[in-house]
Amino acid sequence: MDACEHQFAMIDSNSRLRDARIKAGFKSARAAAIRHNWVPSTYASHENGQTPVPTEAAKEYAKAFKVRWAWLLGADDIVNQPNKIGSNHKATTLGTNAFLESDDLVSVPEMDVFAGAGTNGGFNQEEVVTDQRGNARSTDVILVNWGIPSPFLRSELHISPGRANIVPVRGDSMKDALFDGDRAIVNLDDVDVSQGGIFALLDDSASLIIKQVEWVRGSKSKKIRCTSRNPMYAPFDLDLVEPVRIIGRVAGKITRL
């Protein structure tokens, strides 16, 4: 391969890597690297064309983005990996969902914030956009989009498509319900704390936390009590005034065994 052919192949593999990452739901190269425990600077150099994509790295990227490593390197034109469940549809163009295990998936954004005990986390509102359903959210806080089966979202969690967020959990404050590294699935339409439950909320420092929440009965103002499942953390009360806000009820979780 002469210098011109090498340069063309490198550019093609870099652009294909970028396209695969975007189609996989990652808003940035850094988001993809963090999710898959890659060195961000190394992955970025492969995607932006500073360095060629090695074969072993291409295989790892292909597995993460559900495409063929040979396609990433420009060795063939078939994009997607074979369907895991029998399908007569053969994906030959980027953007088809043949690799998904269901055609009825709902895209649920994972917010790039930490939720748990204390004051870690918080929404970065540098660039706010409105999606097709009228939900305002910052593009900077969407780490990745998860594909959740619509029947599970509707029937099991009772969440309407487009009305869920996924929040990463950090810490041990809710340890018998939510563990460090879990992803909490939050129902944005359920903000009624009158019956109590586990909710994601913004505290008085505008940081995102997840707590057992209930009304403080007999209070002259709208006051909520936030309790951890871990007895090492003391309960505390918050007045339900800005910036304190109920984000939604935790309806489910994604966890590791």
N, C-alpha and C positions, 0 to 999 in steps of 0.2 A: 504494500500500500504506500503510495507516494504521499508527500506532505499535504497536497490539496485534498486527496481522498481521506486522509486521517483527520484533517480539520473539518471536512464535511460530516464525517461519521460522528465526531465529537459533538458538533453543534446539533446534529439530529438526535443523538442520545440525550443530550442535555434538555432539549426542548420536549422530547417525549417524556422524560422524567418529570419535568414541570407539569406537563399536561396530565400525567397519571396522578400526581399528587393533588392537583386541583380537583380532578374528577373523583378522587377518593374522599373529598370533603374537607381537606386541610386548607385553611386560608393562607397560610404562609409556610415557607420552608422550615422556619424555626418551630412552628407548631407540630409539623410532622416529625421533626427530629426529636423533640421532647417526648412525644407520645411513644416513639419506638426506641428510645434510649440510644439514639445516634449522636455523635458529636456534631452540634449544629454547624460549626464552621466547615467541617469536612463535607457534610451533606450539601451545604450551600454552595461550596466550590464545585461539586459535581453538577448541581442544577444550573448554576449561572455560567458554566463553561470555562471556569478557571482551570479545572483539571478534568481529564477524561474519567468516565465511569468504569471502574474495574469490574471484571466479570463477577467476582464474588459479591461485591457491593450491589451490582445489578440484580443478582439473585435475591438478595435480602430486600431490596427496594420493591422488586416485583412481587414478592410474597406479601409484603405489607400493603401494597396498592392494588393487589388482585389483578395483575397483568402478567404477561409472559416476559421473562428476562431477556429472551432473544429479541423480542419486539423493542424493549428498552434500548438495546444495543444496536438496533437497526438491522438485525440479521434476518428478520421476517416481518410480514405486515399483519399478522394476526395478533390482536391486542390482548384479549382477555384469556385468563386461565379457563380450562374446561369447567362447565357448570358442575357444582357438587351434587345437585339432584338432577336426575335425568331431564334433559330438555332437547327439543328438536331445533332450538334456535342457536345458531352459531354467530357469536359476536365477532365482527371483523372490523368494526370502527370504534374508536374511542368514544365513550359516552353511553354505550349500551350497558344494560344491567344483567347480562347473562350470568355473571359470576355470583350474583346475589341469590340467596336461598329462597327468596320470595319476591314476587312481583308487587306485593302489596306492603311496601315498607314506608314508614313515615320518617322524615328527616327531623331529628331532634338535636338542637345545638347544645354542645357542652360549653359552659361558660368558663373562661380562663380566670377563675378566682378560687381561693381556698375557703372552705366552709368548715367550721368546727368550733372549738372552744376559743375564748379570748377574742382578740381584735384582728386576727389575720384575715386578709382578703379585702374585698371591696370592688365595686364596679369602676372601671376606667371609662369615662364618658367622653373621650376625645373626639370620636367620630360616630355620631348617632345616625342610624339609618332606619327606615321603616320598611318592613317586609310586606309581602303580598296580602297578609292578613291584618295589616295595620299595627303590628307589634313594633314598638320602637326599641332598638337595641344597638349597642356599640359594636362596630365591626372589630374593634381591637380585643373584645372580650370573648369572641367566639373562637374557641380552640379548635373544635372539630365538630362535624355533624355525624351523629349515630343513626343507623337505620334500624328502627324499631318496628316489628310487625304491627300493622294497624289493628288486627283483631285483639292482640294482647293489650295494646294501648287503650282501645275503646272498651272492651268487655271485662278485662281483668283489672285495669287501673282506673277505668272510667274517666279517661282524659280524651278530650277532642284533639284531633290532629292540629298541629300548629299552636297548641296551648300547653306545651311541656318544655321544660328546660332540664338539662342534666348538670349537676353541680358536684365537683370533686370534694371528697371529705378528707380533712386532715385532723389528726388528734384523736383522743380517746374519750372525749366528753360524753359521747352517745354510744359507748362501747357495746352495750348488749343489743343495740338496734343497728347502728352504723359504725363501721370500723374504718380506721385510717386506710386510705386508698380506695374505698368504695366510691361509687357514683350514685348520688341520690337523684331520683327522677321526681321532679317537682311539678305539681298540677297548678298552673298559673291561675286557673279559674276558681280554685278552692282556697279562699282566704278567710273563711269563717272559723274563728277560734272558739266559738261559744261552746262547742262540744269537746274542746281540747284536742290535742294530737301533736304530731311532730311537724314543724313548719320551718321553712327557710325564711329568713327575715333580715332586714337591715337594722342594726342596732343604733344607739345614739351617737356613734362615731361613723355611721354610714358604712360599716363593715358587714359583710355577709356572714351570718351564723346559722346553725341549725340547732334547734332546741325543742323540748317539749313545752308547748305554749298553752296557757289558759288565761281567762279573764281574772282580774283581781276583783272579787265581789265586794260591793260596798264602797268602792273607791269613788271619789267625787269626779275624777277625770277618767278618761279611757286609759286604763292601765293593764298591762299584761305581765304575767309572771313567766319567766324563762327558767326552765329546770333541765339540768343535765341528767343523763342516766347514770353517769359515774358519780358516786357520792363524794368523790374528792373535790368536786366543783360545787360551790354554793349556788343556790338559786338567786335570781335577781329580778327586780321589777323594772319595767320600762313604760314611760308614758307614750301612748300611741299618737305622737305628733312628729312632724318632720325633724330629722331624717328617718325616724323609726317607721318601718313599713313592712307589712306582711307580704312576702313574695308569693308564697303558695305552700300548700300542704305536700309533704313528702309522701308520695303514693307508692313508691317502690324503690328498688336499688339494683345496681349492677355490682356484683361482688366477685372476688376471687376465692377459690377453695384452697 
